[in-house]
Structures are given as C-alpha cells and as structure tokens.
Amino acid sequence: MTVEGGGSKKVIYTTDTSVSVTIKRRELHCDVTVDAINTKYASYSSSSYATFRCVEAHEHSYTAVVTPPTCTEKGYTTHTCSCGDSYVDTYTDALGHAWDSGKVTKQPTATETGIRTYTCTRCHETKTESIPATGSVDVTQMFTDVTKNWAYPGIQYCVTHGIMGGMGDGTFAPTGTTTRAQIVQILYNLEGTPAVSGTTPFTDLTANWYKPAILWAYQNNVVAGTSPTTFDPEGPVTREQIAVILTQYMFHVLKMERTWTPADLSTFPDGAQVSSWAKKAMQDAVALGLINGTKAPDDKVYLDPQGSATRQQVATILMNFCQNVKK
C-alpha cells in the first residue's frame, strides 16, 4: 500500500492481519502517524507513530574491468557498481595454445625413444612428443600426412635424429612453409642449444621460443637480418636463404674450409636468377649436394632460388647436410 503527499495523518482500512506501507512525500524528513483499522477483526486495529527519512533513488554507475582471454579460458568484461551490484558480458573465445617448434629434452638412441618438449609461447604450458629410437622407424605410422615418397628419407632421418619434429597434432605438415626462425632453431638444436647471453639489434622478435636461437646465430655470423633492425622471424625462408645460412654455419661454427669446386649455376635454367648476395652460397650448396633443384612439369630441373622451402624440402636438405657435410 502506498501513501502519497497530503497531511501526516493517514487511516488505512484493511481485512488483512498485517499491512506494508510505503510513504512517498516530497520532504526529505517527515513525521507520519498511521492508524490501521481492521474491518474484520477489531482486535487487530492499531495506531503507530514513526519517523521516516526519505532518500533519493540510487542510480547505478558501473566500472568496467576487462579480463582478457587465456589459452584455455574465455575473456569477459565485469561491470561493478559501488553499491555492490555487478554483471558480466562481452565474452571472447579462449586463444588456444601457441606451441613453439619444440626442443629435444631427451636424445633418442638406437634402442630408446627420445622426447621433444613443446612450450606454449603465451602461458608456458608444455607438452611432449616421443622421438623414435634411431633404429629403423616407419614415420608414416607417426604422422598421418607422411607417405613414402621422395621426401620420406629426409623426414625419417630428421625425425629419428631429433632435428625436426611434428606439429604436435599428429601431423608433420610436409608441404608447409618453413620460417626463418624455424630454420635457425633447427641449426641451434643441431648444435646442442648452447647457452647464450647478450642482445640482437632486431626489434621484431616477439616470441620467446626463438630468441636464444636467433641470438646464437647472429653472434656466430650464421644469419643476418632483413634490415639493420628487423629479422622477419615469421617470414618464409627461401631456398637461397637456406643456402646462405647453411654455408655460414659451416664456415663460422663448424670452421670448415672450402675444399670443393663451386658448382656452375648456369646449368640450371634459372641459375642467373640467384641473388648476387646468395650466389657463392648457392654454388657451394649445389656442389655439396645440399640443394639439387626441383623438377618442373617441363622436365627441366630448376633451382627456384626465391621459392619458399617446404618442410619436406628442408628435411631433405638437412639430411644431405648431416650425412655429407656435418659428419
């Protein structure tokens, strides 16, 4: 029951044994007398006196706090008023893990499997993948997308020797591109992941998993940036870039001396398309059997120097490198 305005004396007629009264008046402070007369049970009739203080209605004023999504949990925004009222909205999907290329944490032997550990670059959660013993292993049983084609020996060699691993989802992605960061990480793994300290001039290295490898490669003159301050870690590595990186690794880390005759690139239809800064490295890579060219539909073999190197091509190059150069 609502009593509005007028004098401070109100009479209520009711047949109920109790009644709730709401007073609405303009004054912020007032004295009100209420007589409740029960028309059914006279004994319940009563008179009461009360002092009411009127307050203005509260209007919510919310402060928004954004909780960002994580790899496994959704993000959301919480709105909270000073009175304690709150609500949640604006949900965003979980990010999912961003796995690095993995690090061999236990080397395989001829009879025992090894372990490759992957680390999420955001939350640092880890997961492991088994590296088969270096004996005869059929990697088509490990990866759903590997077949026994021309690339199989290289993939089998790199996987069983812990040089390369899968994508963490049961696949190897043989036709996937290899990034500049990945090829450097592979060589860093091949060298045993030595401890490093210091900095590089590159400002675009955002992921922690490849920073030690790039620092190691930069300090040992294995790689250079795409500019004085950029490395382009996620950029696809080209075949001529791999030639340069591998020969720099040979000369500056393995301390090898050139004892072979550089190849004649003019025997390839696109030999003249090799960049000037990569020509000597490509001559060495071809002479050592690291890069053999790719056969095109016209049955000619091309160097394809600016072509992106797929993971299966990289696996083949690394197998040739380990078997013929880094013995």
N, C-alpha and C positions, 0 to 999 in steps of 0.2 A: 504494500500500500504506500502510495507517495502523497506527501502533504506539501503543497507549494504555496509560497507567499502568504499574504494576509497577516492577521494577528498571531500572537504567540500561543493562543488557546485553541486546541483542536479536540473535537469529540469524534470518536470512532465507534461505529455500531457494527458489531460482528456476531456471527454464530459460532466462531472458532474459539478454542480454548487458548490460542496464542496468536499473536499477530506481529508481523515485521513492519516497521515504519521507517521510511526514508524521508528525510527532511530536505527540501530544496528551497533555499532562501538566498537573497542577494547579499545579505550581511555575512561577513566573514566570521562573526561571533554573535550568538543569539541564545536567549533562554526560551525554552518551549515547554508548555505543560500539555500532556496528552492524557485524556480520560478515555479509557477503553470500556464501553458498556456492552456487556454480553446480553443479547436479546433472548437467548435460550436458557442460559444458566446464570442467574443473577449473582450467584456466589462468586463467579469468575470476574465480575466487573472490578475495575481498579483504576486508580488515578496515580500517575507518576510524573516526576519532575526531573528533567535532565538538561544539561548544558551541552550544546553541540558546537564544535569548531568546524567551519566549512573550509575546505581546501580546494584549490583549482585542480581540474583533471590533469593527470600525468600524460605527457606526450613522449613516446619512445624516441630516443636518439641513439642510433646504433653505431658502433665502431667495428669496422670490418678487419679481420685478421685472416690472411691467406696462408693456408697450409699447402705447400707445393707437393706434387705427386712424387713418390719414390719409385724405385724399380718394381716394387711389389704392391704398393698401396696407392689408392686413388688420392688425388688432391681435392681440396674443398675450401670454401670460404665460410668462416664463422662470424656472424653478426651478433654483437653483445651490447645490451643497453645497461646503463649504470644501475638500473633497478634490478638487474639480475636476469631479465628476460633475454633469450637468445634463440637463434635459428641458424641452420646450415644450408647452404646452396652452392651452386656453381661447381659441380663435381667435374674433375678431369681424370682421364684414364691413367692408370699406372704406366710408367715409362717402359718397363721391361728392362732386362739386364743388357748392358753393352759390354760384351766379352772382348778381352784383348786377344792377341794371336796365340797366347799360351806360352808357357815356359816349361822346359823339361826339368822336373824336380827329382826324377829318378831315371838314370840312364838304363836302357834295356841291355840285356846281354844275350848271348846265344841261346840261353835256356830260360831266362827270366824276363817277364814283361817289365817295361818301364812305366813312368807316369808323367803325363803332361798336365800341368795345372793352369786353368784359365781363371783370370781375375776380372771382375766387373769394374770398369773404369769409373763408375759412379758410386756404388755402395761398397765396393771392395769385397763382395762375396766371392767365394771361389767354388769351382767345380773341377773335377778331374776327368781325364780320358786316358785309357790304357794304351800304351805303346807296345806293340807286339815284340816278342823276342826276335832278335836279328836273324834267326834261322829262316827257313822257307815259310813265308806267310802269304796267304791269299787276301790282299786288301779289298778285293771285291766283296768279301764277307764282312768287312768292317764298314764300308761306305756304300750306300745304296746307289750312288751315281757314278761309281767307278767301274769301267769294263776293261776287258783285256784287249786294249787297242795299242796303238803306237806309244801312248803316254804311260801305259801301265808300268813298265820297268822303272821309270823315273819316280812315279808316285810311290811304288812299292819300296824303292830304295830310301827315299826321303822320309817316309813314314816309319819304316823299321829302324832307321838310324836317328830318329828324333829330330830331324831337321825341319820337317813340316808336319803339321797335324790337320785334323779335320776342322769343321766349322762348329763343332760342339753339338750338332743336331743330327748326327749320323750321316752327314754328307761331307764330301771333300771339296765340292764346287770346282771341278777341274777346269771348266771354261770361264770361271770368274776371274776378274782382273786382279792383279797384284799391285798394291800401292807402294809408294816409295818408302813409307815407314815399314811395311811388311818385309821388303827385301833387305833392308838394313837390319831389322830384328832377326831375320833368318841368319845373316852372317854373324851377328852378335851371339846368337845361340851356338853357331858353329865354332865360335872362338871360346865358348865356355862361359859366356856372360861375365867377363871380368869387371871388378869394381871400378867405378869411375867417380870423378869429382870435377867440379867446375861448371861452366855455363857455355851456351852457344849464343850466337847473335840472332838466332831465329825467334821471331815473335809470334809465330803461328803454331807453336807446339802446344796443343791444348790437352792432349790425353797423356796421362802419366805413364802408361804401359810402354810407350816407345821412346820416352825421353832419354833413359840411360843408353839405349842402343844408338840413337842419333848422336848423342854426346860422344860416345866412344868412337863412332865412325867419323865424326867431324874432327876430333882431336887426332885421329890417326890418318887423316887425309884420305879416307875412303870415300867420303861424299862431300859435295858442296851444295849450297843452296840454289834455289831457282832465282834468287836475288841476294844481295848482301844481308837482308834481314828476313827472308822467307825460305822455308824448306818445302812447303806444299806436301805435308805428310800423307794426306789422303788422295793425292793425285796419282793416277795410274802410272806405273813405271813402264817406260818404253824399252824396246829391245836394245837400242843403242845405249840407253842409260844403264841397263844391266851390264852391258859390255864394259862400260867405264867403271862402274862400281866394282865389278869382279877383278878387273886388272889393277885397279887402285889397291884393292885388298891384297892381291898377290905381291905387288911391289912394296907396299908400305907396311903391311902387317906380317906377311909370310917372308918378306925380304928376298923375294925371288929375283933373279936376273934373267934378262931376255936371252935365251939360248936357241930360239927358234926363228925361222924366217917368217916375217909377217905375210899374211895372205894377200893375194891380189883381188881386190874387191870388184874389179872390172869384169870378172867372170860372172857376176850376178847382174841381171837386167837393171836393177835399181841400185847398184853399187855406188853410183855417183850421188845418190840422194842422202847418203850418210852425212850427218852434220860434221863440219870441219873439226869441232872440238871432240868428236867421238871417233874420228876416222882411225887413229892409231889403235885405240882400244878395240874397235870392231875388227881390225886386221889381226890383232892378237887373238881375240875370241874365236874367230873363224879358223885361224891357224892351229889353235889348240883343240879344236873340235867342240868348243862350248856352244857355239851358235852355228847351225848348219843350214839355216834358211828354211823356208816353208814352200811346199809345192802348191802352185795355184792351179785353177781349172785349165789353164793353157799348157799344163805340164812343165812349165818353167819354175825354177826354184828362186824365190825372192828373199832378200834379207829383211825386207819390211822394217827398216830401222826405226821409224816413228810409230810403228804399231804397238799397241798395248800388249804386254806379255801376260798371257793367261797363267793360271796356277799350274796347269799341266805342263806348259812350256817351261816355266821356272823350275819345276821339279826335274824335268829332263836336263836343263842346263846345269842345275846343281849336282845331279848325279854324275854328269860328264866331268864337272869341275872336281868333285871329290875323288873320282876314280882315276882321272888322268892328270890332274894338277896338284891338288892337295892330298898327297898320298901319306 
